[in-house]
Amino acid sequence: MQFTLMKESKEKRTNYEAAIIGAGPAGLTAAIYLSRARIDTVVFEKLIPGGLIASTDWIENYPGFPDGLSGGELGERMKRHSLRFGAKIEDIEVTGVALDSENISIKTAEGTYSASALIVASGTSPVRLNVSGEENFIGKGISFCAACDAPFFEGEDIVVVGAGSSGIQESLYLSKFARSIKIVEFLSHPTAEQILLDRIKDNDKIELLLFHKVIGFIGEDSLSGVEVESRETGEKKVLDVSGAFIYVGLSPNTGFLDGLLDVDPKEFIKTDPELRTSREGVFAAGDVRTTSLRQVATAVGDGALAAHKVIKYLEKKNEG
Ligand SMILES: Cc1cc2nc3c(=O)[nH]c(=O)nc-3n(C[C@H](O)[C@H](O)[C@H](O)COP(=O)(O)OP(=O)(O)OC[C@H]3O[C@@H](n4cnc5c(N)ncnc54)[C@H](O)[C@@H]3O)c2cc1C
């Protein structure tokens, strides 16, 4: 008897009522709602719970935190909240999803799991520039995460690529470390929120280089320069910097779905207003779906709605 118990406890559970791919704000919110409703729920996360906010220095527009809080802390709080109601978080990458009439199979490097309903909340990844030298210097001067890497650039001259809200917000944080920051923007105007643009006006470390495109990264063992070209005159020059942070957009993490769900031309998952996808029992929430605003507040709202719809779906399914 004792032996049997030990053996059982070592065996990995692979069958759940609901599965969630991605432990960002959308996935963790869905996990809170589902597990609190006593739905047996597993969340798969390939990196660290918290999602994109885990690599964001400061969040100041999420309701309930008037003084703001670090993205890392918000992610950790969401994780603890989902665990409190019994959700299981598996630190595994999902590599594929398959459907049959009864179940949804979720393929991972550590075997196949099954669930009666699935929420895809796999978010987005930073878009790369795809210019010469970029691949060589990732981790050797090029970064996509100021909160992770800013301290390496204490007293250095650096470039930030992209003058959208993410680029400007992260530049403000980087200016606590770097000696100077040139923000290179492809368009003739920055696209960030005005409140952020007002803040860089008062920051004498930050300079905007508008209507320029990055055409290459240069260096020996590590980055020593960023080559840019004026889109007005065609003039090329090299900015002598040891760091470059790239914020030029986000693309959806949908490769593992391998065409299973209908997506828009940019590969974001199409949903109806109730967050149903093109396949029965599969819902999508947060940044990974077609939507007009990608923020923590919208991801959290999606997570709650998707979980509610899963609960209703399972009730109907169980009624037979
Ligand atoms: C630089 C920057 C600053 C930002 N600042 C703010 C801000 O101040 N305020 C704000 O509201 N929003 C901000 N955002 C946006 C915010 O981070 C996102 O809107 C939010 O994180 C989206 O949550 P999500 O759960 O949909 O996706 P994500 O946070 O992207 O989480 C998705 C998760 O899924 C995991 N995953 C992906 N594929 C797989 C797989 N195959 N298997 C297992 N796991 C997988 C990922 O590792 C990730 O943890 C910022 C974003 C960036 C990039």
The ligand as a Gaussian input file, in Angstrom:
#p B3LYP/6-31G(d) Opt

LIG

0 1
 C        8.745000      46.982000     -22.848000
 C        7.296000      46.795000     -22.513000
 C        6.691000      47.617000     -21.580000
 C        5.335000      47.448000     -21.246000
 N        4.765000      48.280000     -20.334000
 C        3.471000      48.140000     -20.012000
 C        2.853000      48.997000     -19.044000
 O        3.493000      49.888000     -18.474000
 N        1.542000      48.796000     -18.759000
 C        0.792000      47.815000     -19.352000
 O       -0.380000      47.685000     -19.033000
 N        1.347000      46.996000     -20.276000
 C        2.656000      47.133000     -20.625000
 N        3.219000      46.307000     -21.576000
 C        2.350000      45.310000     -22.239000
 C        2.096000      44.087000     -21.347000
 O        3.345000      43.569000     -20.923000
 C        1.303000      43.030000     -22.104000
 O        0.143000      43.613000     -22.636000
 C        0.903000      41.845000     -21.227000
 O        2.038000      41.258000     -20.635000
 C        0.161000      40.811000     -22.053000
 O       -0.130000      39.694000     -21.265000
 P       -0.404000      38.266000     -21.925000
 O       -0.668000      37.352000     -20.778000
 O       -1.387000      38.357000     -22.993000
 O        0.971000      37.861000     -22.654000
 P        2.465000      37.772000     -22.140000
 O        2.701000      38.684000     -21.013000
 O        3.301000      37.906000     -23.358000
 O        2.584000      36.281000     -21.571000
 C        2.583000      35.165000     -22.426000
 C        3.338000      34.027000     -21.758000
 O        3.211000      32.860000     -22.553000
 C        4.436000      32.135000     -22.532000
 N        4.519000      31.264000     -23.707000
 C        4.563000      31.635000     -25.003000
 N        4.609000      30.560000     -25.818000
 C        4.600000      29.477000     -24.996000
 C        4.642000      28.061000     -25.240000
 N        4.712000      27.554000     -26.484000
 N        4.617000      27.228000     -24.174000
 C        4.548000      27.725000     -22.899000
 N        4.522000      29.067000     -22.613000
 C        4.518000      29.905000     -23.652000
 C        5.480000      33.252000     -22.553000
 O        6.724000      32.794000     -22.075000
 C        4.837000      34.300000     -21.637000
 O        5.239000      34.137000     -20.292000
 C        4.575000      46.439000     -21.892000
 C        5.192000      45.597000     -22.827000
 C        6.538000      45.767000     -23.148000
 C        7.178000      44.872000     -24.169000

